[in-house]
Amino acid sequence: MIAFRFSGHKNIQALHPTTLEFTKEHYLSERGDCILGVDADYDPEQLKRFARDYAGQQATLTISASGVQDTVQFIVNGGFDHPEEFVIRMGMYDDRRTLGIRANKAAKHIARTLITALTQPSAHGHATLSVVTIK
């Protein structure tokens, strides 16, 4: 499991219909309609290992802030290799920024109460990435 913290931003819209993203960048323009959090403190090397070690497996991203939580299921893309951001996509497109494909949700599907909380610049969130184990 990988856990990380991130910050909200006044420009978070979470309206993108097919992707969601977290970034280590501090600033978010109004064009970044898939971004759910900025200043994400994950370790890029740990995320690359996660992608390599669990390629093709089902995983879960759990996002929480201000007492609200939502989850996204996806398939891990072993080709992920980006130091500043990661994207989870509902489709099959993969590039070095893509951590997950075939997700069950994109930014616009995330609970609106969670998104409203994240539009506050003082908001801080927590997220975990874990592999789904079938018993």
N, C-alpha and C positions, 0 to 999 in steps of 0.2 A: 504494500500500500504506500502511496505517496500522499502526503498532506501538505498543503500550502495555504498561505494567506494572500489576500489581495485587497485592493481598495476600490471603493465606488468612485464615480465621477459624474458631474452634472450632465455630461453629454451621453451617458449610457441610454440607449433607446431599446436595444434588444428587439429589433423588428425584422431581422434577416430571416427569410423563410427556410433556408437550407443549411446554415452554418452557425456555429458559435465559436467564440475565441476568448482567450485570456492572453494578456501581454505583460511584459516586464516594463514597458514604456510608462512614463508618468502622465503623458498628455493624450487626450482622445479628442479627435475632431468629430464634428457632427456626421461625417461620412462613415464612421466606424459603427455601423448599425448591427454588427454581429458580436461586438465586444461586450462581455459581461463584467470584466474586471481589469483594472490596471495595477501597476506596481506589484504584480504577482511575484512571490518570493520563492518559487520552486527552483530547484537545482537543475539546470538544463542537461547536465550529464546524467543525472538520475532518471530524468524523463526519457532520455535516449536509451538507457539500459532497459527501462520499463517497456518501451516500444519494441526493442530488439528481443527481449526475453519472452514477451507475451504476444508476439505477432500472430494475428489471425484468431486470437481468443476474444471472447466477449468480456467487456469491462464496464465499470460503472463510474461515472463522475457524479459526486454528490456535492451540491453547492448550498451553502447556508449563510444567512446574514439576518440580523435583527429578529432572530427567532423563527425565521421562515426557511424552509428547506425544499429543494427539488432535486431530482436525479435524472440522469441521462444514461442510457445504455448505448454501447457502440462496439465495433470490432476494432481491435488495435492494429494500426498500420506500422509494420516493422521498418518502414523507410523514413520514419520521422527523424529529422535532424536539424532543428532550428534553435538558435540560442536565445531568441527574444520573445517568441510567441508560439502558441499551439492552437490549432483549429480542429474542431470536430464537425464532421459533415454528415448530412443525411444520405448523400449520394455516394458514389464509388470513386470519385476523383481523389487521387492522392498525389501529394508532392511532399517536399521536405518539411513543410509547415503542418502537414496533416497528421495529427496523432490518432484520429479515429474516423472510421467510415461507417456507413449504414446505421447511423444513429437514429434513435426513435424520436429525438427532439432536436430542434434548432433554437436559436435565440428567441424567436417569436413565440415559442411554445412554453417557455419558462414561466413559472407562476408570476403573475403581474405584481403581486404583493412583494415578492422578492426583488423584482426589477425596480419597483418604486423605492424600496429601501436603498438599493444600490445607486440611485440617482443623487443621493446625498453625498456631497464631497467628503464628509466626515465618516461615511460608512466604511466598515471593514467587514470582509467576508472570509469564509473558510471553505476550502474545497478538499476533497479526497478523491484519488483515483485508485480503484481496486479491480482486481480480476475476479470475474464471477466464477466460483467453483461449484461444480455440480457433484453432488454426493450420491 
